[in-house]
């Protein structure tokens, strides 16, 4: 289990995100400088214990109405080869030293653990507590058996979100082409603007898979919605 250290980061995550967000194709803040607060999220463990993985929700109150963005982040002790464009920034961690912080959607360790979450092989963890599962996070992939083995990742950022094509080998089945077949692939959307939507009743038609979690609203209430949506599965 990952350890959440009670320490400082300089610059902070919010300071890094405030500089990084306006250049994203999915940022909707216009010409305003973001005014961010952390309003939700959770973590996943890296089985090797090398990479921190955090799904973070931040609310921007700089515009006419608050907007909540979803930015999965990964934290590394050294640069990730070939990922310069996905670098959010570097920060000095009070315990771990310099950390390279990436947009997790472009990080293969994030993609592998997201696949594990969807297929039930990884348990979501509380955002700010060590060794504490977060049962409020729901992850599901229709028809999934044991998790397939992550093989490769391609990423496309667009105005409506970030699309991942995650290729797998080995493991269990998903609806249609199987997530575990050699050469199978999953089309995954990282929702960047979070919208409140209640959990659908069992049996209600929907996407092939999803990760649903909550976040706080400026008025003190809470909302739930889909951080991740799996739109399809097909042979690569």
N, C-alpha and C positions, 0 to 999 in steps of 0.2 A: 504494500500500500504506500502511496505517495505521502510525504510529510509536507504539511502546509506550515511554513515558517512564519512566526510573528516577528517581522523585521521590516526594514525599509527597502524601497527600490527607487533609484535615482537615475533618470527621471522615472516618474510613476507610469503605470499602464495608461491611465487616463490622459496624461500629458503626451505620451507617444501617440495614442489614438487620435487626439485632437489635431495633431499635425498631419497624420497619415490619412484620415478619413476623407477629407475634401477631394482628394485626387482619385477616389474610387469611382468606377462607373455607376455604382448603385447608390452612391450618396445623394440624398435629396435635400440637402440643406441650402442649396443655392449659393449665394456669395457670403453667407454668414460664417463666422468662425464658430466651430462647434462648442457648445457648453454642455459638458458631459457629466453624467453620474452613473455609477455602476448600479444596475437595478436587478440583476439576476444572473443565473448560470449554474454550472456544475462542472465537475472534472471527470476525467478518465485516467486510469493508471496505465503507464507504459510497462509491459511485463519485464522489460530489461532495466527499468528504473533510471533511464538516461534522459528522457524527454518529458517535460511537463506538458499536460494537455488540459486546456480549459476552454469550455464554451462560455463566453461572456456576453451578457446583454448590457448595453449602455444606452441611456436615454439622453437625447439631444434636445435641449429646451431653447435653442437659439432662434428658432423660427416662429411662425405664427401658431404652430401647434407642436406638441412634443412628438418626437419620433424615436422609436426604440430600434437600435441596430443590433444584429447578432454577429459577433466577430470571434470565431474560434481562434485561439492562440496556442502556439507551441513555444516552449522555452527550452533552449539548448545551451550547453556549455561551450560550444564551438560552432562556427558557421556551417550551415547546411549547403553542401555543394550544389551549384546550379540554381539556387533559390534567391538570388540577390533581389529580384523584382518583388518577391513576397516578404522581404524583410520589413517589419514594422519599425524596428529600431533596436538599439542595445541599451541595457540598463545595468547599473551596479546593484547587485543584490547583497543585502547586509550579511548574509551567511554564505551564499554560494559563489559570490564574486560576479564577474561579468556574465550576463545572459544575453543571448541572441534571441530576439522575439520575432516569430514569424506568423503571418496569416496562416492558420492551421489548414485551411482548405488546400494549400499547396504543399503540405508536408505529408510524405508517405506514412509516417508513424501515426499521424492523426487519422488518415484514411483507413489504415489497418485496424485501429481500435474502434473507429466508427462502425466498420463492418462487424467487428466482434460485438459491439453494443446492439446492433440491429438483429443479430442472430442469437442473442442471449448468452454469448460467451464472455462478455464484460459487464461489470456492474457499475452504474453511475455513482459517483462520489460527491459528497457535499463540497460546495465551492470553497468554503473557508475553514473546514475542520479536517483534521487528519483521521484516517481510518474510519470514516463515517459514511456508509452508503446513503444515497438520496433516493428514497422510494417514490418521491413525487415525479421523477423523470420516467417517462414511458417510451420504450423503444421496441419496435416490432417490424418484422419482415415477413410477409405472407408466405406460408408454407416452408419457412426456413427450418432446416435441421441443424446439425452441427456446423459451426462456422467454417466457411471456405477459407483457404489460405490466400492472403493478399498477394497479388502478383505485380500490378502496375497501376499507375494513376495518370490521367490527363485532366486538365482543369481549364475551364473557360469562364472568365468574368464577364458579366453583362449588366445591363441596367436594372434587371429584375432579380438578380441574385448571382450565385456562382454554381456552375454545373460541373460535377465530377463524373468521370467515367472510371469506375473502379473495376479492374479485371481481377478475377480470382481463379484459383485452381484448387482442386480437392474439396472435401467437406460436404455440406448438406444442400438441400434443394430449396429453390424459391419458385414461385409461380411462373409458368412458361418455361423458357430456358432456365436452367438451374444455376444458382449462384455458385454451386460447387463443381459444375462441369468444367473440364479443361477448356479454357478460352471463353468462358462465360463472362458477362459484364453486367454491372448495375449502373443505371443512370440516376445520379443522386443530385438533388438541388439543395444547396445551402441557402435557406431563406435569410436574406440580409436585413430586410425590414420586417419586424415581428408584428403580427396581427393577432388580436385576441380571437380565439375560436375554441369552444368547449370540446371536450373529448366526445367523439361520435359514439353512439350506442353500438354494442356488439352486433355484427352482421350488416352494418351500414356500408354500402359501397364507398370505396375511397382509393387512395394511392396504394401501390404495392407495399410500401413501408413508410415509417415516419419515426421521428424522435420529437416528443411533445414535452414541454416543460413550462414553468411559470416565470414571471418577472413582476416587479412592482411598478405601479403607475404613480404619476406625480401627485394624485389626490390621496394617496395612501392605500388604495385598494390594490388587488393583484389581478393578473390576467394569466391565461394559459394559451399556448398556441404552438404551432409546429416550427421547430428550429430547423429540422431536416425533413425532406420528403424524398422518397424513392419513387421515381416515376415509371420505371420499367426495367426489365431484364431481358437480355437478348444475346445471342452468340456474337462474339467480337469479330 
